[in-house]
């Protein structure tokens, strides 16, 4: 009898703990969406053109889905050689691969490369900044054709949370004056990532 009671307690505690983590994640994503909309409405920060800024109301997001919030195992690339990443212009910023991130979505395994910008890591407040550009099967339809980005930070261990609900469009999706990195071919996901910012539709 004691064993049954203990088992019920453990199962109930685990369910409550999982629910709390889930609720915390959703609140964090909502906060991210709110911050993005505030930045886009701010004429000093917004990438929108003057005309688009006048009519802008809100970015469009996929419905929040915590299945796209994954724990990734990192394979650190210690001797990664710097390379020039292609952009939408002639600009060629220098990056290096920080790690290969392995994770699962709906039980299927995927791998993405996570990058560091050689110049940015020498800048104050960006020493730990990591860059994750990717493409997926929604590009050109529900999401921007040029792929999307996720901002990350160097973790303390060999795992990290990658939350695709926090993926956002390059500024090029809103204004042709910007020069944006093009996600390398190895960072294509053969799955529809229906999370994060959608393609930009003028209001």
C-alpha positions in Angstrom: 0.0 0.0 0.0 2.8 2.4 0.9 4.5 1.7 -2.4 1.3 2.5 -4.3 0.9 5.8 -2.4 4.5 6.7 -3.0 4.1 5.9 -6.8 1.0 8.1 -7.0 2.8 10.9 -5.2 5.9 10.7 -7.6 3.7 10.6 -10.7 1.6 13.6 -9.4 4.7 15.6 -8.5 6.3 14.9 -11.9 3.1 16.0 -13.7 2.9 19.2 -11.7 6.6 19.9 -12.2 6.3 19.3 -15.9 3.3 21.7 -16.0 5.2 24.4 -14.2 8.1 24.1 -16.6 5.7 24.3 -19.5 3.8 27.3 -18.1 7.2 29.1 -17.5 8.3 28.4 -21.0 5.1 29.8 -22.5 5.4 32.9 -20.4 8.9 33.3 -21.6 7.8 33.0 -25.2 5.0 35.5 -24.8 7.5 37.9 -23.3 9.7 37.4 -26.3 6.9 38.2 -28.7 5.9 41.3 -26.8 9.4 42.6 -26.8 9.7 42.0 -30.6 6.5 43.9 -31.3 7.7 46.8 -29.0 11.0 47.0 -30.9 9.2 47.0 -34.3 6.9 49.9 -33.2 9.9 51.9 -32.0 11.1 54.1 -34.9 14.6 54.1 -33.5 14.9 50.3 -33.4 12.5 49.1 -36.1 13.8 47.6 -39.3 10.6 48.6 -41.1 10.5 51.2 -43.8 8.9 54.6 -42.9 5.8 53.7 -44.8 5.4 50.3 -43.2 6.0 51.7 -39.7 3.0 54.0 -40.1 0.6 51.1 -40.5 2.4 48.4 -38.4 0.3 46.7 -35.7 1.9 43.4 -34.9 4.1 40.7 -36.2 2.4 37.4 -37.0 3.6 34.4 -35.0 2.9 30.7 -35.2 0.8 29.3 -32.3 3.1 28.6 -29.4 4.2 24.9 -29.4 6.5 23.6 -26.7 7.2 20.6 -28.9 9.6 23.0 -30.7 11.4 23.8 -27.5 14.1 21.2 -27.4 17.1 20.1 -25.3 20.1 19.9 -27.6 23.3 17.9 -27.0 26.3 20.0 -28.0 29.4 18.6 -29.7 31.9 21.5 -29.3 34.1 22.2 -32.3 37.4 23.3 -30.6 39.5 23.7 -33.7 36.9 25.2 -36.0 38.4 27.3 -38.9 36.9 30.7 -39.5 35.0 31.1 -42.7 33.1 33.9 -44.6 29.4 33.5 -44.4 27.4 34.5 -47.4 24.9 37.3 -47.0 22.3 39.0 -49.1 24.9 41.6 -50.2 28.6 41.5 -50.9 29.4 41.7 -47.2 31.2 38.6 -45.9 31.2 38.4 -42.1 33.6 35.9 -40.6 32.2 33.1 -38.4 33.3 29.9 -36.9 31.3 26.8 -35.9 31.0 26.8 -32.2 29.2 23.4 -31.9 27.0 20.9 -33.6 23.7 20.6 -31.8 21.8 17.3 -31.9 18.2 17.1 -30.8 14.9 15.5 -31.5 11.5 16.8 -32.6 8.6 14.5 -32.3 11.0 11.6 -31.9 13.1 12.3 -35.1 16.8 13.3 -34.8 18.1 16.6 -36.3 21.5 18.4 -36.3 22.2 22.1 -36.6 25.5 24.1 -36.6 25.7 26.9 -34.1 28.0 29.8 -35.0 30.1 32.6 -33.4 30.8 35.9 -35.2 34.6 36.5 -34.9 34.2 40.3 -34.6 31.1 40.3 -32.3 32.7 38.1 -29.6 35.3 40.8 -29.1 32.5 43.3 -28.3 31.4 44.1 -24.8 28.2 42.3 -23.8 28.4 39.9 -26.7 31.3 37.6 -25.6 28.9 34.7 -25.1 26.6 35.4 -28.1 25.8 32.5 -30.4 24.1 32.6 -33.7 21.7 29.9 -35.1 20.5 30.5 -38.6 18.3 27.8 -40.2 15.9 27.0 -43.0 13.0 24.6 -42.9 10.0 23.4 -44.9 7.9 26.5 -44.1 10.2 28.9 -45.9 8.6 30.8 -48.8 5.1 30.0 -47.6 4.3 30.4 -44.0 7.7 31.8 -43.0 10.3 34.1 -44.7 11.9 32.5 -47.8 15.5 33.3 -46.6 15.2 31.4 -43.4 15.1 32.5 -39.8 17.5 33.1 -36.8 17.7 32.2 -33.2 19.9 34.1 -30.6 21.6 31.9 -28.1 24.3 32.1 -25.4 27.2 29.8 -24.5 25.9 27.4 -21.9 27.8 26.2 -18.8 27.5 22.5 -19.8 27.3 20.5 -23.0 23.5 20.9 -23.4 21.3 23.9 -24.2 17.7 24.7 -24.8 16.8 25.7 -28.4 13.4 27.2 -28.5 12.2 27.6 -32.1 9.2 29.6 -30.8 11.9 32.4 -30.4 13.0 32.2 -34.1 12.8 35.5 -35.9 13.2 36.9 -39.4 16.3 38.6 -40.7 15.9 42.3 -41.1 16.0 41.7 -44.9 12.5 40.3 -44.6 11.3 43.8 -43.8 13.7 46.2 -45.6 16.0 45.7 -48.5 18.6 48.1 -47.1 20.0 45.5 -44.7 22.7 42.9 -45.3 21.7 39.5 -43.7 23.6 36.2 -43.3 22.2 33.4 -45.4 21.8 30.2 -43.5 24.4 27.6 -44.6 23.1 24.6 -46.5 24.0 22.3 -43.6 21.5 24.1 -41.4 18.4 23.1 -43.4 15.8 21.1 -41.4 13.7 18.7 -43.4 10.6 19.5 -41.2 8.1 22.3 -41.0 9.1 24.4 -38.0 5.7 25.9 -37.3 7.0 28.1 -34.4 8.3 31.6 -34.1 7.8 34.5 -36.4 5.8 34.0 -39.6 6.4 35.7 -43.0 5.8 39.4 -42.9 2.4 40.6 -44.2 1.9 44.3 -44.4 -1.2 45.5 -42.5 
